[in-house]
Amino acid sequence: MDSLVGQLATSPEHASLLADAGDGRLVVVRQKLNSMPHDEATRWRQSAMMFAVQAGQSDVVAALLDDGADANATALLPGYKEAFLNHALGPATRKTFARNDMLNDHDTSIGPALPIAASCGDVASVDALLRHHADVMARMAPNVADPLTDAVMQGDAVIVQRLLDHGADACADDHHMHQRQLESKRGFHTLAELGRRAGLPIDLAARLTCPAAASVHRNIH
């Protein structure tokens, strides 16, 4: 983690903060944040929390949320240094990444955190974010899966249960998937159907059933 984060295009101070968050060194993370001016600490607490979510450091996630990180906000994470990208990627790969805006050579807004934690199957981080009122229907972009859809497709019964218990709306997801099906002219599967295919318990998959969506699905088929 230290070696990789050292390649980030930011100051050594901020790079080391992210490395500490990614390695679970909570005491050090708090010390560094406490030594920063208030506005700087606010910005980098959010970044450190998001980095910890990506690294699966649920204790750091929970603590930084307690300290004021926002469960529903995005965070800026720095891109990699040009020299590192030149070394790590061949010219053709670099060109392809750049064309698809995947080069990660500049600060990028990441988040919110709940979709990341859910997609990683990180129950402890999901719990911490839900305790801090994370939006269970949040998406990282308009046309990507929200936490519930991601957890259903992975057959993650624990996280599906958590999200439903905190108000996740299966009907909203079915409506979203139906709209995408109409735009792409691809097949439409309800969330309950996806849950059954992924091996979710029968009673849990039943909680995903949306009568309106099921009716549309029957009419399509």
TORBASE-227836 format. One record per residue (C-alpha): x, z, y negated; chain; residue number from 1. Coordinates in pm, 1 decimal. Each point is the difference from the previous one (the first is absolute). Layout:
<lonus>
<lonu <X; Z; Y>; A; NUM>;
...
</lonus>
This chain:
<lonus>
<lonu <0.0; 0.0; 0.0>; A; 1>;
<lonu <275.6; 92.5; -246.2>; A; 2>;
<lonu <185.0; -324.7; 65.8>; A; 3>;
<lonu <-309.8; -216.7; -37.7>; A; 4>;
<lonu <-130.4; 174.2; -311.4>; A; 5>;
<lonu <346.2; -37.0; -153.4>; A; 6>;
<lonu <-72.6; -372.4; -19.2>; A; 7>;
<lonu <-302.7; 47.0; -224.1>; A; 8>;
<lonu <21.9; -142.8; -350.9>; A; 9>;
<lonu <-40.5; 328.5; -181.3>; A; 10>;
<lonu <217.1; 284.2; -124.1>; A; 11>;
<lonu <196.3; 208.1; 254.5>; A; 12>;
<lonu <-206.2; 301.8; -106.6>; A; 13>;
<lonu <-330.9; -166.0; 79.1>; A; 14>;
<lonu <130.0; -167.6; 314.9>; A; 15>;
<lonu <119.5; 335.2; 134.1>; A; 16>;
<lonu <-341.4; 153.8; -76.6>; A; 17>;
<lonu <-170.1; -265.3; 212.5>; A; 18>;
<lonu <255.4; 47.2; 276.3>; A; 19>;
<lonu <-68.3; 373.4; 2.2>; A; 20>;
<lonu <-376.6; -61.5; 12.7>; A; 21>;
<lonu <43.9; -248.2; 285.2>; A; 22>;
<lonu <214.0; 245.6; 195.0>; A; 23>;
<lonu <-232.5; 296.1; -54.7>; A; 24>;
<lonu <230.6; 203.7; -224.1>; A; 25>;
<lonu <-286.7; 158.0; -192.4>; A; 26>;
<lonu <194.0; 281.0; -167.8>; A; 27>;
<lonu <249.2; -247.6; -143.3>; A; 28>;
<lonu <-278.5; -237.7; -107.6>; A; 29>;
<lonu <-170.4; 277.8; -193.8>; A; 30>;
<lonu <324.9; 111.3; -158.9>; A; 31>;
<lonu <73.8; -350.7; -123.0>; A; 32>;
<lonu <-351.1; -52.3; -134.0>; A; 33>;
<lonu <5.4; 337.7; -176.5>; A; 34>;
<lonu <319.1; -99.4; -179.3>; A; 35>;
<lonu <-157.4; -317.0; -145.0>; A; 36>;
<lonu <-195.8; -27.0; -326.6>; A; 37>;
<lonu <-373.9; 29.3; 60.3>; A; 38>;
<lonu <-93.5; -369.1; -31.0>; A; 39>;
<lonu <292.9; -110.6; 215.0>; A; 40>;
<lonu <-84.3; 260.5; 264.2>; A; 41>;
<lonu <-363.4; -113.1; 6.4>; A; 42>;
<lonu <98.8; -362.3; 60.8>; A; 43>;
<lonu <258.7; 79.9; 265.5>; A; 44>;
<lonu <-210.3; 264.4; 176.7>; A; 45>;
<lonu <-254.4; -273.7; 65.4>; A; 46>;
<lonu <271.6; -235.8; 123.8>; A; 47>;
<lonu <154.2; 267.4; 221.1>; A; 48>;
<lonu <-340.4; 84.1; 148.9>; A; 49>;
<lonu <-66.1; -366.5; 78.3>; A; 50>;
<lonu <346.4; -40.6; 149.7>; A; 51>;
<lonu <-61.0; 308.4; 216.0>; A; 52>;
<lonu <-329.3; -150.3; 121.4>; A; 53>;
<lonu <183.6; -315.1; 105.5>; A; 54>;
<lonu <264.7; 211.0; 176.7>; A; 55>;
<lonu <-254.8; 220.0; 179.8>; A; 56>;
<lonu <114.9; 319.8; -172.9>; A; 57>;
<lonu <-336.3; 174.7; -8.9>; A; 58>;
<lonu <136.4; 336.7; -118.5>; A; 59>;
<lonu <151.8; -167.1; -305.7>; A; 60>;
<lonu <-321.2; -195.2; -59.0>; A; 61>;
<lonu <-211.2; 315.5; 8.9>; A; 62>;
<lonu <235.8; 196.3; -223.4>; A; 63>;
<lonu <29.7; -270.5; -266.2>; A; 64>;
<lonu <-377.3; -38.7; -6.0>; A; 65>;
<lonu <-22.0; 374.8; -55.2>; A; 66>;
<lonu <253.1; -39.3; -281.5>; A; 67>;
<lonu <-209.3; -261.9; -178.7>; A; 68>;
<lonu <51.8; -340.3; 162.5>; A; 69>;
<lonu <-320.0; -204.8; -8.7>; A; 70>;
<lonu <-157.7; -79.0; 337.6>; A; 71>;
<lonu <-178.3; -303.9; -144.7>; A; 72>;
<lonu <264.8; -152.0; -225.4>; A; 73>;
<lonu <257.0; -264.8; 76.3>; A; 74>;
<lonu <372.9; 57.6; -47.2>; A; 75>;
<lonu <288.7; -213.1; -116.4>; A; 76>;
<lonu <273.1; -39.3; 258.7>; A; 77>;
<lonu <324.4; -176.3; -90.1>; A; 78>;
<lonu <108.4; -322.5; 164.4>; A; 79>;
<lonu <338.1; -62.9; 160.3>; A; 80>;
<lonu <321.6; -92.8; -177.5>; A; 81>;
<lonu <76.6; -370.6; -15.1>; A; 82>;
<lonu <333.5; 47.3; 177.1>; A; 83>;
<lonu <-173.5; 172.6; 291.2>; A; 84>;
<lonu <-261.2; -275.5; 30.7>; A; 85>;
<lonu <271.0; -265.9; -7.6>; A; 86>;
<lonu <181.2; 180.3; 280.1>; A; 87>;
<lonu <-308.1; 82.1; 210.0>; A; 88>;
<lonu <-185.8; -332.2; -26.9>; A; 89>;
<lonu <118.4; -353.2; 60.1>; A; 90>;
<lonu <-68.4; -259.3; -270.2>; A; 91>;
<lonu <-296.8; -153.2; 182.9>; A; 92>;
<lonu <-160.7; 336.9; 71.7>; A; 93>;
<lonu <56.1; 116.1; -356.6>; A; 94>;
<lonu <-162.6; -317.6; -132.1>; A; 95>;
<lonu <-300.3; 43.7; 228.8>; A; 96>;
<lonu <-41.5; 365.4; -96.4>; A; 97>;
<lonu <23.4; -86.7; -369.5>; A; 98>;
<lonu <-258.8; -276.9; 35.5>; A; 99>;
<lonu <-244.9; 245.6; 159.5>; A; 100>;
<lonu <79.9; 282.0; -245.2>; A; 101>;
<lonu <149.5; 207.9; 284.6>; A; 102>;
<lonu <355.8; 22.7; -123.8>; A; 103>;
<lonu <-39.7; 357.3; -128.2>; A; 104>;
<lonu <256.2; -51.8; -275.9>; A; 105>;
<lonu <-195.5; 179.0; -274.0>; A; 106>;
<lonu <-207.0; 312.2; -54.1>; A; 107>;
<lonu <-323.2; -31.0; 196.2>; A; 108>;
<lonu <-325.5; 191.2; -25.3>; A; 109>;
<lonu <-85.5; 148.6; 340.3>; A; 110>;
<lonu <-307.0; 185.5; 113.7>; A; 111>;
<lonu <-226.3; 179.1; -0.1>; A; 112>;
<lonu <142.3; 219.0; 272.2>; A; 113>;
<lonu <-292.3; 48.0; 241.0>; A; 114>;
<lonu <-1.6; -356.8; 140.2>; A; 115>;
<lonu <373.2; 33.4; 69.1>; A; 116>;
<lonu <-32.6; 334.3; 177.2>; A; 117>;
<lonu <-299.9; -119.5; 202.3>; A; 118>;
<lonu <171.1; -321.4; 108.3>; A; 119>;
<lonu <298.4; 206.4; 117.9>; A; 120>;
<lonu <-221.7; 235.3; 200.7>; A; 121>;
<lonu <134.9; 292.9; -203.9>; A; 122>;
<lonu <-277.5; 256.9; 44.7>; A; 123>;
<lonu <178.6; 275.7; -192.4>; A; 124>;
<lonu <48.9; -218.6; -308.3>; A; 125>;
<lonu <-357.4; -127.1; 27.5>; A; 126>;
<lonu <-121.7; 361.2; 5.7>; A; 127>;
<lonu <212.3; 90.0; -303.2>; A; 128>;
<lonu <-130.1; -298.1; -195.9>; A; 129>;
<lonu <-361.4; 72.7; 92.9>; A; 130>;
<lonu <43.2; 361.6; -111.0>; A; 131>;
<lonu <98.9; -142.4; -336.8>; A; 132>;
<lonu <-311.1; -219.1; -16.4>; A; 133>;
<lonu <152.4; -333.3; 92.4>; A; 134>;
<lonu <-247.6; -287.2; -13.3>; A; 135>;
<lonu <-80.2; -74.3; 364.4>; A; 136>;
<lonu <-96.5; -357.6; -86.1>; A; 137>;
<lonu <316.3; -83.6; -196.6>; A; 138>;
<lonu <173.2; -330.6; 64.9>; A; 139>;
<lonu <353.0; -102.0; -94.2>; A; 140>;
<lonu <-133.2; -342.7; -102.5>; A; 141>;
<lonu <-349.0; -154.3; -14.6>; A; 142>;
<lonu <23.3; -198.9; 323.1>; A; 143>;
<lonu <182.8; 242.5; 227.4>; A; 144>;
<lonu <-140.3; 262.5; 233.8>; A; 145>;
<lonu <-96.7; 341.1; -127.9>; A; 146>;
<lonu <102.0; 316.3; 191.8>; A; 147>;
<lonu <-308.8; 6.8; 222.2>; A; 148>;
<lonu <29.0; -361.2; 111.9>; A; 149>;
<lonu <371.5; 43.2; 66.5>; A; 150>;
<lonu <-54.7; 315.1; 206.4>; A; 151>;
<lonu <-285.6; -159.7; 195.7>; A; 152>;
<lonu <203.8; -307.3; 87.8>; A; 153>;
<lonu <283.7; 222.7; 119.6>; A; 154>;
<lonu <-239.5; 207.3; 210.9>; A; 155>;
<lonu <112.5; 315.4; -182.0>; A; 156>;
<lonu <-291.3; 229.8; 77.4>; A; 157>;
<lonu <139.9; 301.4; -186.6>; A; 158>;
<lonu <40.1; -182.2; -330.2>; A; 159>;
<lonu <-330.2; -187.1; 38.8>; A; 160>;
<lonu <-170.5; 337.6; 49.0>; A; 161>;
<lonu <174.1; 146.4; -305.5>; A; 162>;
<lonu <-97.4; -290.8; -222.6>; A; 163>;
<lonu <-363.1; -7.1; 111.8>; A; 164>;
<lonu <-25.6; 376.1; -50.2>; A; 165>;
<lonu <122.7; -50.7; -357.8>; A; 166>;
<lonu <-254.1; -267.9; -82.3>; A; 167>;
<lonu <152.8; -331.9; 106.4>; A; 168>;
<lonu <-274.5; -264.1; -0.3>; A; 169>;
<lonu <-9.8; -224.5; 306.4>; A; 170>;
<lonu <-273.1; -213.3; -157.5>; A; 171>;
<lonu <221.7; -76.6; -299.5>; A; 172>;
<lonu <274.0; -113.7; 237.2>; A; 173>;
<lonu <-239.3; -216.8; 200.2>; A; 174>;
<lonu <-124.1; -160.4; -322.3>; A; 175>;
<lonu <359.9; -63.8; -110.4>; A; 176>;
<lonu <91.9; -159.0; 334.2>; A; 177>;
<lonu <-316.6; -211.7; -3.9>; A; 178>;
<lonu <84.5; -129.1; -348.2>; A; 179>;
<lonu <351.3; -89.8; 113.2>; A; 180>;
<lonu <-148.1; -177.9; 302.7>; A; 181>;
<lonu <-221.3; -208.7; -225.1>; A; 182>;
<lonu <299.1; -94.2; -216.5>; A; 183>;
<lonu <232.6; -80.2; 289.6>; A; 184>;
<lonu <-265.2; -134.8; 240.0>; A; 185>;
<lonu <142.9; 219.4; 274.9>; A; 186>;
<lonu <-182.7; 216.8; 251.5>; A; 187>;
<lonu <-156.7; 326.5; -112.2>; A; 188>;
<lonu <36.0; 322.3; 196.9>; A; 189>;
<lonu <-164.8; 323.2; -107.6>; A; 190>;
<lonu <209.7; 312.2; -40.3>; A; 191>;
<lonu <-179.2; 163.2; 293.9>; A; 192>;
<lonu <83.8; -299.0; 218.1>; A; 193>;
<lonu <364.8; 15.7; -104.8>; A; 194>;
<lonu <2.3; 371.6; 76.8>; A; 195>;
<lonu <-134.9; -52.0; 349.8>; A; 196>;
<lonu <255.8; -273.0; 64.6>; A; 197>;
<lonu <276.2; 231.0; -121.9>; A; 198>;
<lonu <-105.7; 269.5; 245.0>; A; 199>;
<lonu <-159.9; 253.1; -233.7>; A; 200>;
<lonu <-226.1; 256.3; 169.6>; A; 201>;
<lonu <-358.7; -123.9; 30.6>; A; 202>;
<lonu <-145.4; 269.3; -225.6>; A; 203>;
<lonu <257.7; -67.3; -269.7>; A; 204>;
<lonu <-52.6; -377.2; 16.0>; A; 205>;
<lonu <-371.9; 65.9; -36.8>; A; 206>;
<lonu <66.4; 167.0; -335.5>; A; 207>;
<lonu <140.7; -332.0; -118.9>; A; 208>;
<lonu <-323.4; -188.1; 62.1>; A; 209>;
<lonu <-167.1; -145.9; -307.9>; A; 210>;
<lonu <-353.6; -125.2; 76.1>; A; 211>;
<lonu <2.5; -263.0; -275.8>; A; 212>;
<lonu <334.1; -139.9; 109.9>; A; 213>;
<lonu <-104.0; 2.7; 363.3>; A; 214>;
<lonu <-306.8; -205.8; -89.1>; A; 215>;
<lonu <211.8; -255.0; -189.4>; A; 216>;
<lonu <242.1; -12.1; 292.8>; A; 217>;
<lonu <-280.3; -73.6; 248.4>; A; 218>;
<lonu <-136.3; -276.7; -223.7>; A; 219>;
<lonu <343.2; -163.0; -26.2>; A; 220>;
<lonu <40.1; -1.8; 376.4>; A; 221>;
</lonus>
